Amino acid sequence: MDQSPPTPAGPAQRTAPLVLLAAAQAALRAKLHLELERAGWRVALAADAAAALSALERLEPDALVLGPADADPAALAACASLRRRGAPRVVLLLTAQGDTAAIERAFDVGATEFAALPLGGVELALRLRFALRGVAAAASPEPAGESALSPGPSEIGGLLSQLRVAMEQSAAKGRHAAVLCAELVRFKELTAGQGEDACEALLADVARRLRVGIRDHDVLARLGCAAADVRFARLRGDEFCVMLRDVQDPSDVAKVGQRILDLMAEPFVVGGRETCLAVSIGIACFPDLALSAEGLLEAAEKAAYCAKQERAAVPLYYTPALDHRAAKRLALEVDLRHALERGQFALHYQPQVEIQSGRIVGAEALVRWFHPERGRISPLEFVPLAEETGLIVPLGEWILREACRQNKSWQQAGFAPLRISVNLSPVQFRQPGLFESVERVLQETGLDARWLEFEITETLFMSRLDAAIAQLKRFRDMGVHLSVDDFGTGYSSLSYLKRLPLDTIKIDQSFIRELATSSADSALVTAIILMCRSLKLSVVAEGVETRSQLALLRILQCDQIQGYLVSRPVPAEEFAGLLSGAVPQAFAA
């Protein structure tokens, strides 16, 4: 049995941190013991992991070093036991070079750090010092109200300490260190109502897939990295971080980002249903960016945030220009908050035409923002921002009221009744009091509910399907029509079609664009129409732009079309002119 730690020789040593060293190989233990003491550490020795566990309560060390895992199989079990009983602040596992399986298992069961052999005592001392410094820096209590999904301070602190070491080592070799932040998109929306345990289990699945999927892939070899050069951590809730060291070319880090995108493309199971998680990737590289570890992590987070806001389909590198873009977006948010009260929004209407008769039988109401200084701002820019900030709720109510008022106005002017379609955001759908709000709008505008249609997307059914069905049935009982927009682009099962009280399916324009030239798109559209026929649902084809598309849709017995072949979205006055006209030119013989 190894002895207790040696008695400190003087005042300087009495304040030094204590490490419990349980290296199973005697020669390695003696070597690391000597070098750690020379570096100013107090050292206690244990013959193996089992002996270390029995000494923990007596010694209360600041850090514990275990392994190597291949020489001491009990080391991994010890990591799990430590996590259950309250581990030292730093638990470092020694591994053989390239032993990624042991590294993966160690992090899963509770290790906070790892070091691959061969390893000198100086490097080990540096790792432990930075790890403890990171823990201390991150050890402030969580603010009140923080979600239990937030990571523990040791995880972020461990990441920062590893990042500092990686930056130092990479710079000494003339190479690069990099941080990738992966932020899940619409995570709260997709997991609404699933409960904290289910969300935590999903996040654990994401972390496991990232670790295994990156370390077991040849993408690291292309960067000149080994598996031991990669570190993972979970940041705030649904945000993950990957740290790389010894990168030869920073432009290749995007390949790791693309690997993350590929890994997330495979579905996860949430509440017994398959769903896919979109992810935004931000990258920051050192020494390209002359920043501290904290600054580098913050830069990667900024890049991920910008990638998320811009819906970037590729990883985004941080540059100082992103700060300007973020400031510009903040200014846009401020303007958006005042746009409604200042009357800067207007509705345009795009006709929906019955194929067999050529009559306009409906219209989709589409919001437009006319900024006094920036001019017309694309809905692709401000609608996601409105959803993110919650402004979509008052904006959506204004759209509903204005669309119903205008439709009633056309009826009072003598035009044949038509159905007005309004897009219903998932954010609006989850708001309490939505049903009562719709009732109030219909009563105030005098529009009969049968002339109102809500367009909803498939993402609305990704979670809490039963609650969604109950809410939609209330609208259906009221007389409001219901349609699924952008059909075919979502990830949910087609089984919901037979359960939901739907009236119409709108085929996404991506399937219509190549309808006349792509046999695959033609087959898909045919299958959708036949399925809707059997379910007694009407079908609207979106994005119709050519006569050949119209001809094929007529043959396939599609019910209605919407697109530039008939008209672009136009203001209410111009739409009234369309209602006054004859059969649209596109339908003329």
C-alpha positions as CSV (number, residue, x, y, z in Angstrom):
1,M,0.0,0.0,0.0
2,D,1.3,3.4,-0.9
3,Q,1.9,6.0,1.7
4,S,-0.1,9.2,2.5
5,P,1.1,12.4,1.0
6,P,4.5,13.6,2.2
7,T,4.5,16.2,4.9
8,P,4.8,19.7,3.3
9,A,8.3,21.1,3.7
10,G,7.3,24.8,4.1
11,P,4.6,27.4,3.9
12,A,4.6,27.6,0.1
13,Q,3.8,23.9,-0.2
14,R,1.0,24.1,2.4
15,T,-1.2,26.0,-0.1
16,A,-0.3,23.9,-3.1
17,P,-3.1,21.8,-4.6
18,L,-3.2,18.1,-3.8
19,V,-3.3,15.4,-6.5
20,L,-4.1,11.8,-5.8
21,L,-2.0,9.8,-8.3
22,A,-3.3,6.3,-9.0
23,A,-1.1,5.3,-12.0
24,A,-1.2,1.5,-12.1
25,Q,2.3,1.1,-13.6
26,A,4.8,1.6,-10.8
27,A,7.5,3.1,-13.1
28,L,5.1,5.6,-14.5
29,R,3.7,6.4,-11.1
30,A,7.2,7.1,-9.7
31,K,8.2,9.3,-12.7
32,L,5.0,11.4,-12.6
33,H,5.2,11.7,-8.8
34,L,8.7,13.2,-8.9
35,E,7.9,15.6,-11.7
36,L,4.6,16.8,-10.2
37,E,6.4,17.6,-6.9
38,R,9.1,19.5,-8.8
39,A,6.2,21.5,-10.4
40,G,5.0,22.5,-6.9
41,W,2.2,20.0,-6.4
42,R,1.5,17.9,-3.3
43,V,1.1,14.3,-4.3
44,A,-0.6,11.3,-2.7
45,L,0.0,7.9,-4.2
46,A,-2.3,4.9,-4.7
47,A,-1.5,1.6,-6.3
48,D,-4.6,1.5,-8.5
49,A,-8.1,2.9,-8.9
50,A,-9.6,0.8,-6.2
51,A,-7.0,2.0,-3.7
52,A,-7.7,5.6,-4.7
53,L,-11.4,5.3,-4.1
54,S,-10.8,4.1,-0.5
55,A,-8.5,7.1,0.1
56,L,-10.7,9.8,-1.3
57,E,-12.7,10.8,1.8
58,R,-9.6,10.8,3.9
59,L,-7.5,12.9,1.6
60,E,-10.1,15.2,-0.2
61,P,-7.7,15.9,-3.2
62,D,-8.2,18.7,-5.6
63,A,-7.5,16.4,-8.6
64,L,-7.4,12.6,-9.2
65,V,-5.3,10.9,-11.9
66,L,-6.3,7.4,-12.9
67,G,-5.1,4.8,-15.4
68,P,-3.8,3.9,-17.9
69,A,-7.2,2.4,-18.7
70,D,-5.8,-0.6,-20.5
71,A,-3.5,-1.4,-17.5
72,D,-6.2,-0.7,-14.8
73,P,-9.7,-1.9,-16.0
74,A,-11.1,-0.6,-12.7
75,A,-10.3,3.0,-13.7
76,L,-13.4,3.4,-15.8
77,A,-15.6,1.9,-13.1
78,A,-13.9,4.3,-10.6
79,C,-14.9,7.3,-12.8
80,A,-18.6,6.2,-12.6
81,S,-18.4,5.7,-8.8
82,L,-16.7,9.1,-8.3
83,R,-19.5,10.8,-10.2
84,R,-22.1,9.2,-7.9
85,R,-20.4,10.0,-4.7
86,G,-19.1,13.5,-5.5
87,A,-15.8,13.5,-7.3
88,P,-12.8,15.8,-6.9
89,R,-12.9,18.9,-9.0
90,V,-10.7,17.3,-11.7
91,V,-10.7,13.6,-12.7
92,L,-8.1,12.9,-15.3
93,L,-7.9,9.5,-17.1
94,L,-4.6,8.3,-18.6
95,T,-5.0,6.4,-21.8
96,A,-2.9,4.8,-24.4
97,Q,-2.3,6.9,-27.5
98,G,-5.3,6.7,-29.8
99,D,-7.5,4.7,-27.3
100,T,-10.6,6.6,-28.3
101,A,-12.9,4.0,-26.9
102,A,-11.5,4.5,-23.4
103,I,-11.7,8.3,-23.8
104,E,-15.3,8.1,-24.9
105,R,-16.3,5.8,-22.0
106,A,-14.4,7.9,-19.5
107,F,-16.2,11.1,-20.4
108,D,-19.6,9.3,-20.5
109,V,-19.2,8.0,-16.9
110,G,-17.6,11.1,-15.3
111,A,-14.0,12.0,-16.2
112,T,-13.4,15.7,-16.8
113,E,-10.0,15.4,-18.5
114,F,-7.8,12.9,-20.3
115,A,-4.1,12.6,-21.3
116,A,-2.6,10.3,-23.8
117,L,0.6,8.4,-23.1
118,P,3.6,8.9,-23.4
119,L,3.2,11.8,-21.0
120,G,5.7,13.9,-19.1
121,G,5.0,15.2,-15.6
122,V,5.5,18.8,-16.8
123,E,2.7,18.4,-19.3
124,L,0.5,16.7,-16.7
125,A,1.1,19.5,-14.2
126,L,0.1,22.1,-16.8
127,R,-3.1,20.2,-17.7
128,L,-4.1,19.9,-14.0
129,R,-3.2,23.5,-13.3
130,F,-5.3,24.9,-16.2
131,A,-8.1,22.5,-15.4
132,L,-8.3,23.6,-11.8
133,R,-8.1,27.3,-12.9
134,G,-11.0,26.7,-15.3
135,V,-13.1,25.1,-12.6
136,A,-12.5,27.9,-10.2
137,A,-13.3,30.5,-12.8
138,A,-16.6,28.8,-13.6
139,A,-17.6,27.9,-10.0
140,S,-19.9,30.8,-9.3
141,P,-23.5,29.6,-8.5
142,E,-26.0,29.5,-11.3
143,P,-28.5,32.4,-11.6
144,A,-31.9,31.7,-10.2
145,G,-34.2,30.1,-12.7
146,E,-31.5,28.5,-14.8
147,S,-32.7,25.3,-16.4
148,A,-31.5,22.0,-15.1
149,L,-30.4,21.3,-18.7
150,S,-27.5,23.8,-18.3
151,P,-24.1,22.1,-18.0
152,G,-22.2,21.9,-14.7
153,P,-19.4,24.5,-14.2
154,S,-16.7,21.8,-14.3
155,E,-17.6,21.0,-18.0
156,I,-17.1,24.6,-19.2
157,G,-14.1,25.1,-16.9
158,G,-12.5,21.9,-18.2
159,L,-13.1,23.0,-21.7
160,L,-11.4,26.4,-21.2
161,S,-8.4,24.8,-19.4
162,Q,-8.0,22.3,-22.3
163,L,-8.4,25.1,-24.8
164,R,-5.6,27.1,-23.2
165,V,-3.3,24.2,-23.3
166,A,-4.3,23.4,-26.9
167,M,-3.6,27.0,-27.9
168,E,-0.2,27.0,-26.2
169,Q,0.8,23.6,-27.7
170,S,-0.5,24.4,-31.2
171,A,1.3,27.8,-31.2
172,A,4.6,26.1,-30.1
173,K,4.3,23.7,-33.1
174,G,3.4,26.4,-35.6
175,R,-0.1,24.9,-35.9
176,H,-3.6,26.0,-35.1
177,A,-6.3,25.4,-32.5
178,A,-9.9,25.8,-33.3
179,V,-13.3,25.9,-31.5
180,L,-16.6,24.8,-33.2
181,C,-19.9,25.7,-31.5
182,A,-22.9,23.8,-32.6
183,E,-26.3,25.4,-31.7
184,L,-29.4,23.3,-32.2
185,V,-32.2,25.1,-34.1
186,R,-35.8,25.2,-32.8
187,F,-34.9,22.7,-30.0
188,K,-37.4,24.1,-27.6
189,E,-40.1,24.1,-30.2
190,L,-39.5,20.5,-31.2
191,T,-39.4,19.3,-27.6
192,A,-42.3,21.3,-26.3
193,G,-44.2,19.3,-23.7
194,Q,-41.8,16.4,-23.6
195,G,-40.6,17.1,-20.1
196,E,-37.1,17.8,-18.7
197,D,-36.0,14.2,-18.6
198,A,-36.8,13.6,-22.2
199,C,-35.0,16.8,-23.3
200,E,-32.0,15.8,-21.2
201,A,-32.0,12.3,-22.8
202,L,-32.1,13.8,-26.2
203,L,-29.2,16.2,-25.5
204,A,-27.2,13.2,-24.2
205,D,-27.9,11.4,-27.4
206,V,-26.7,14.4,-29.4
207,A,-23.5,14.6,-27.3
208,R,-22.8,10.9,-27.7
209,R,-23.4,11.0,-31.5
210,L,-21.0,14.0,-31.8
211,R,-18.2,12.3,-29.8
212,V,-18.4,8.9,-31.5
213,G,-19.2,10.3,-35.0
214,I,-16.2,12.7,-35.1
215,R,-13.6,10.5,-33.4
216,D,-14.5,7.5,-35.5
217,H,-14.3,9.3,-38.8
218,D,-11.4,10.0,-41.1
219,V,-12.2,13.8,-41.0
220,L,-9.6,14.2,-38.2
221,A,-6.8,12.6,-40.2
222,R,-7.5,15.1,-43.0
223,L,-6.8,17.9,-40.5
224,G,-3.6,16.3,-39.2
225,C,-5.3,15.6,-35.9
226,A,-5.5,12.5,-33.7
227,A,-8.5,11.5,-31.7
228,A,-6.7,12.7,-28.6
229,D,-6.6,16.2,-30.1
230,V,-10.4,16.6,-29.8
231,R,-12.4,17.8,-26.8
232,F,-16.1,18.0,-26.4
233,A,-18.3,20.0,-24.0
234,R,-21.9,21.1,-23.6
235,L,-22.4,24.8,-23.1
236,R,-25.7,26.5,-22.4
237,G,-28.5,23.9,-22.8
238,D,-28.8,23.1,-26.5
239,E,-25.3,24.3,-27.5
240,F,-22.3,22.0,-27.9
241,C,-18.6,22.8,-28.4
242,V,-15.8,20.9,-30.1
243,M,-12.2,21.9,-29.5
244,L,-9.4,20.9,-31.8
245,R,-5.6,21.3,-31.5
246,D,-2.7,20.7,-33.8
247,V,-4.7,21.7,-36.9
248,Q,-2.5,22.1,-40.0
249,D,-4.8,24.3,-42.1
250,P,-7.6,26.2,-40.4
251,S,-9.6,26.3,-43.6
252,D,-10.1,22.6,-43.2
253,V,-11.9,22.9,-39.8
254,A,-15.1,23.4,-41.8
255,K,-14.9,19.7,-42.7
256,V,-15.5,18.9,-39.0
257,G,-18.4,21.3,-39.1
258,Q,-19.8,19.6,-42.1
259,R,-19.4,16.2,-40.3
260,I,-21.5,17.6,-37.5
261,L,-24.2,18.7,-40.0
262,D,-24.2,15.2,-41.5
263,L,-24.5,13.6,-38.1
264,M,-27.4,15.7,-37.1
265,A,-29.2,14.9,-40.4
266,E,-30.0,11.4,-39.1
267,P,-33.3,11.4,-37.1
268,F,-33.5,11.2,-33.3
269,V,-36.4,9.8,-31.3
270,V,-38.3,12.3,-29.2
271,G,-41.3,11.1,-27.3
272,G,-41.5,7.9,-29.3
273,R,-41.5,9.9,-32.6
274,E,-38.6,10.4,-35.1
275,T,-37.5,14.0,-35.6
276,C,-34.5,15.7,-37.2
277,L,-32.5,18.4,-35.4
278,A,-31.2,21.2,-37.5
279,V,-27.9,22.7,-36.3
280,S,-25.9,25.9,-36.9
281,I,-22.1,25.8,-36.7
282,G,-19.7,28.6,-35.8
283,I,-15.9,28.3,-36.0
284,A,-13.1,30.4,-34.5
285,C,-9.4,29.6,-35.0
286,F,-6.2,30.5,-33.2
287,P,-3.8,32.2,-33.8
288,D,-5.8,33.7,-36.8
289,L,-7.8,35.4,-34.1
290,A,-5.4,36.7,-31.4
291,L,-7.8,36.0,-28.5
292,S,-7.8,34.4,-25.1
293,A,-9.5,31.0,-24.6
294,E,-12.6,32.7,-23.4
295,G,-12.5,35.1,-26.3
296,L,-12.1,32.3,-28.8
297,L,-15.0,30.4,-27.4
298,E,-17.1,33.6,-27.5
299,A,-16.2,34.2,-31.1
300,A,-17.3,30.7,-32.1
301,E,-20.6,31.3,-30.3
302,K,-21.1,34.5,-32.1
303,A,-20.5,32.8,-35.4
304,A,-23.0,30.0,-34.5
305,Y,-25.5,32.7,-33.6
306,C,-25.1,34.5,-36.9
307,A,-25.3,31.1,-38.8
308,K,-28.6,30.4,-37.0
309,Q,-30.1,33.8,-37.7
310,E,-29.1,33.7,-41.4
311,R,-30.1,30.0,-41.7
312,A,-26.7,29.2,-43.1
313,A,-26.5,25.7,-44.5
314,V,-22.7,25.6,-44.0
315,P,-20.4,26.3,-41.0
316,L,-19.6,30.0,-40.5
317,Y,-16.2,31.2,-39.5
318,Y,-16.0,34.2,-37.1
319,T,-14.7,37.4,-38.5
320,P,-14.9,40.9,-36.9
321,A,-17.5,41.7,-39.6
322,L,-19.9,39.4,-37.8
323,D,-20.0,41.9,-34.9
324,H,-21.3,44.5,-37.4
325,R,-23.9,42.0,-38.7
326,A,-25.0,41.2,-35.2
327,A,-25.4,44.9,-34.4
328,K,-27.4,45.4,-37.6
329,R,-29.7,42.6,-36.6
330,L,-30.2,44.1,-33.2
331,A,-31.1,47.4,-34.9
332,L,-33.6,45.5,-37.1
333,E,-35.2,43.9,-34.0
334,V,-35.6,47.4,-32.4
335,D,-37.3,48.7,-35.6
336,L,-39.5,45.6,-35.8
337,R,-40.8,46.3,-32.3
338,H,-42.1,49.7,-33.5
339,A,-43.1,48.8,-37.0
340,L,-46.6,47.6,-36.1
341,E,-47.6,50.6,-34.1
342,R,-46.2,52.9,-36.8
343,G,-48.2,51.2,-39.5
344,Q,-45.3,49.9,-41.6
345,F,-46.9,46.5,-42.4
346,A,-49.2,45.7,-45.3
347,L,-50.8,42.6,-46.7
348,H,-50.4,41.3,-50.2
349,Y,-52.7,38.6,-51.6
350,Q,-51.8,35.8,-54.0
351,P,-54.7,34.1,-55.8
352,Q,-55.5,30.4,-55.6
353,V,-57.2,29.3,-58.8
354,E,-59.4,26.2,-59.4
355,I,-57.8,24.3,-62.3
356,Q,-60.9,23.0,-64.0
357,S,-62.8,26.3,-64.1
358,G,-60.0,28.9,-63.9
359,R,-61.9,30.8,-61.2
360,I,-60.1,32.5,-58.3
361,V,-61.5,30.7,-55.3
362,G,-59.1,31.7,-52.6
363,A,-56.1,33.9,-51.7
364,E,-53.1,33.6,-49.4
365,A,-52.5,36.7,-47.2
366,L,-48.7,37.5,-47.1
367,V,-47.2,40.2,-44.9
368,R,-44.9,42.8,-46.3
369,W,-42.8,45.3,-44.3
370,F,-42.1,48.7,-45.8
371,H,-39.3,50.3,-43.7
372,P,-39.1,54.1,-44.0
373,E,-35.3,54.1,-44.5
374,R,-34.4,50.6,-45.6
375,G,-37.4,50.2,-48.0
376,R,-39.0,46.8,-48.4
377,I,-37.6,44.1,-46.0
378,S,-37.9,40.5,-47.1
379,P,-40.2,38.3,-44.9
380,L,-37.3,35.8,-45.0
381,E,-35.4,38.3,-42.9
382,F,-38.0,39.6,-40.4
383,V,-40.5,36.7,-39.9
384,P,-37.9,34.4,-38.3
385,L,-36.8,37.3,-36.1
386,A,-40.4,37.9,-35.1
387,E,-40.8,34.3,-34.2
388,E,-37.6,34.3,-32.2
389,T,-38.5,37.4,-30.2
390,G,-42.2,36.5,-29.7
391,L,-43.3,39.5,-31.8
392,I,-45.0,37.1,-34.2
393,V,-47.9,36.9,-31.7
394,P,-49.1,40.6,-32.0
395,L,-48.0,40.6,-35.7
396,G,-49.9,37.4,-36.3
397,E,-53.1,38.8,-34.7
398,W,-52.8,42.0,-36.9
399,I,-52.4,39.8,-40.0
400,L,-55.5,37.8,-39.1
401,R,-57.6,40.8,-38.3
402,E,-56.6,42.7,-41.5
403,A,-57.1,39.6,-43.7
404,C,-60.6,38.9,-42.3
405,R,-61.5,42.6,-42.6
406,Q,-60.4,42.8,-46.2
407,N,-62.1,39.6,-47.2
408,K,-65.4,40.8,-45.7
409,S,-64.9,44.1,-47.6
410,W,-64.6,42.2,-50.9
411,Q,-67.8,40.4,-50.1
412,Q,-69.6,43.6,-49.3
413,A,-68.4,45.0,-52.6
414,G,-70.2,42.3,-54.4
415,F,-67.5,39.8,-55.2
416,A,-68.2,36.1,-55.0
417,P,-67.0,34.8,-51.6
418,L,-63.6,33.3,-51.5
419,R,-61.5,31.7,-48.7
420,I,-58.6,33.7,-47.3
421,S,-55.6,31.8,-46.1
422,V,-53.5,33.0,-43.1
423,N,-50.2,31.3,-42.0
424,L,-50.3,30.3,-38.4
425,S,-46.9,30.1,-36.7
426,P,-46.1,27.3,-34.3
427,V,-45.3,30.1,-31.8
428,Q,-48.8,31.5,-32.2
429,F,-50.3,28.1,-32.0
430,R,-48.8,27.4,-28.6
431,Q,-50.1,30.7,-27.2
432,P,-52.9,30.4,-24.6
433,G,-56.1,32.2,-25.7
434,L,-55.5,31.7,-29.4
435,F,-59.0,30.2,-30.0
436,E,-60.7,33.0,-28.1
437,S,-58.7,35.6,-30.1
438,V,-59.8,34.0,-33.4
439,E,-63.4,34.0,-32.3
440,R,-63.1,37.7,-31.3
441,V,-61.6,38.7,-34.7
442,L,-64.3,36.9,-36.7
443,Q,-67.0,38.5,-34.6
444,E,-65.6,42.0,-34.9
445,T,-65.0,41.8,-38.7
446,G,-68.2,39.9,-39.4
447,L,-66.5,37.3,-41.5
448,D,-68.1,33.8,-41.5
449,A,-65.5,31.2,-40.3
450,R,-65.9,29.1,-43.4
451,W,-64.2,31.8,-45.4
452,L,-61.0,31.6,-43.2
453,E,-58.3,29.1,-43.6
454,F,-55.2,28.5,-41.4
455,E,-52.1,27.3,-43.1
456,I,-49.9,25.3,-40.7
457,T,-46.6,23.5,-41.2
458,E,-45.6,20.0,-40.4
459,T,-43.2,21.2,-37.6
460,L,-46.3,22.0,-35.6
461,F,-46.9,18.2,-35.1
462,M,-43.3,17.3,-34.2
463,S,-44.3,17.2,-30.5
464,R,-47.5,17.1,-28.5
465,L,-49.5,15.7,-31.4
466,D,-52.6,14.9,-29.3
467,A,-52.7,18.5,-28.0
468,A,-52.3,19.8,-31.5
469,I,-55.2,17.6,-32.7
470,A,-57.5,18.8,-29.9
471,Q,-56.8,22.5,-30.7
472,L,-57.2,22.0,-34.5
473,K,-60.6,20.2,-33.9
474,R,-61.8,23.3,-32.0
475,F,-61.1,25.4,-35.1
476,R,-62.6,22.8,-37.4
477,D,-65.8,22.7,-35.3
478,M,-65.9,26.5,-35.5
479,G,-65.9,26.2,-39.3
480,V,-62.4,27.3,-40.1
481,H,-60.6,25.4,-42.8
482,L,-57.2,23.9,-42.2
483,S,-54.4,23.2,-44.6
484,V,-50.8,21.9,-44.4
485,D,-48.3,24.2,-46.1
486,D,-45.0,23.2,-47.7
487,F,-46.1,19.6,-47.7
488,G,-43.3,17.1,-48.2
489,T,-40.5,19.2,-46.7
490,G,-41.1,18.2,-43.0
491,Y,-39.8,15.2,-41.1
492,S,-42.9,13.9,-39.3
493,S,-44.6,10.7,-40.2
494,L,-47.4,10.7,-42.8
495,S,-49.5,8.9,-40.2
496,Y,-50.7,12.2,-38.8
497,L,-52.7,12.9,-42.0
498,K,-55.4,10.3,-41.0
499,R,-55.6,11.8,-37.5
500,L,-55.7,15.5,-38.1
501,P,-58.9,17.4,-39.1
502,L,-57.4,18.7,-42.3
503,D,-59.1,20.0,-45.4
504,T,-56.3,20.8,-47.8
505,I,-52.7,19.8,-48.6
506,K,-50.4,22.3,-50.3
507,I,-47.6,20.7,-52.3
508,D,-44.4,22.5,-51.8
509,Q,-43.0,24.4,-54.8
510,S,-39.7,22.4,-54.7
511,F,-41.7,19.4,-56.1
512,I,-43.4,21.5,-58.7
513,R,-40.3,23.3,-60.1
514,E,-39.0,20.3,-61.9
515,L,-42.4,18.6,-62.5
516,A,-42.2,18.7,-66.3
517,T,-38.6,17.5,-66.5
518,S,-38.1,15.2,-63.5
519,S,-39.7,11.8,-63.4
520,A,-39.0,11.6,-59.6
521,D,-40.8,14.8,-58.9
522,S,-43.7,13.7,-61.2
523,A,-44.0,10.4,-59.4
524,L,-44.0,12.1,-55.9
525,V,-46.6,14.7,-56.9
526,T,-48.8,11.9,-58.4
527,A,-48.5,9.9,-55.2
528,I,-49.4,12.9,-53.1
529,I,-52.5,13.6,-55.1
530,L,-53.6,10.0,-55.1
531,M,-53.1,9.8,-51.3
532,C,-55.1,13.0,-50.8
533,R,-57.9,11.7,-53.0
534,S,-58.2,8.6,-50.8
535,L,-58.3,10.8,-47.7
536,K,-60.8,13.2,-49.2
537,L,-58.4,16.1,-49.0
538,S,-58.2,18.8,-51.6
539,V,-54.8,19.6,-53.2
540,V,-53.1,23.0,-54.0
541,A,-49.9,23.1,-56.0
542,E,-47.6,26.0,-55.0
543,G,-45.1,27.8,-57.1
544,V,-46.7,27.1,-60.5
545,E,-44.9,29.2,-63.1
546,T,-45.3,27.5,-66.5
547,R,-48.1,26.3,-68.8
548,S,-46.4,22.8,-69.0
549,Q,-46.7,22.5,-65.1
550,L,-50.3,23.5,-65.3
551,A,-51.0,21.0,-68.1
552,L,-49.5,18.1,-66.1
553,L,-51.3,19.2,-62.9
554,R,-54.6,19.2,-64.8
555,I,-53.9,15.7,-66.1
556,L,-53.1,14.6,-62.5
557,Q,-56.4,16.1,-61.4
558,C,-54.9,18.5,-58.9
559,D,-57.6,20.8,-57.5
560,Q,-56.0,24.3,-57.4
561,I,-52.8,26.1,-58.2
562,Q,-51.0,29.1,-56.8
563,G,-48.0,30.8,-58.3
564,Y,-46.6,33.4,-60.7
565,L,-48.3,31.8,-63.7
566,V,-51.5,33.4,-62.4
567,S,-50.1,36.3,-60.4
568,R,-47.5,37.4,-57.9
569,P,-48.7,38.5,-54.5
570,V,-50.4,42.0,-55.0
571,P,-51.9,44.7,-52.8
572,A,-55.6,44.5,-52.0
573,E,-56.6,47.1,-54.6
574,E,-54.8,45.2,-57.4
575,F,-56.3,41.9,-56.2
576,A,-59.7,43.4,-56.5
577,G,-58.9,44.0,-60.1
578,L,-58.0,40.3,-60.6
579,L,-61.4,39.4,-59.1
580,S,-63.1,41.7,-61.5
581,G,-61.4,40.2,-64.6
582,A,-62.1,37.2,-66.7
583,V,-60.5,33.8,-66.5
584,P,-56.8,34.3,-66.0
585,Q,-54.9,34.3,-69.3
586,A,-53.0,31.2,-68.4
587,F,-56.2,29.2,-68.5
588,A,-57.4,30.6,-71.9
589,A,-57.7,28.0,-74.6
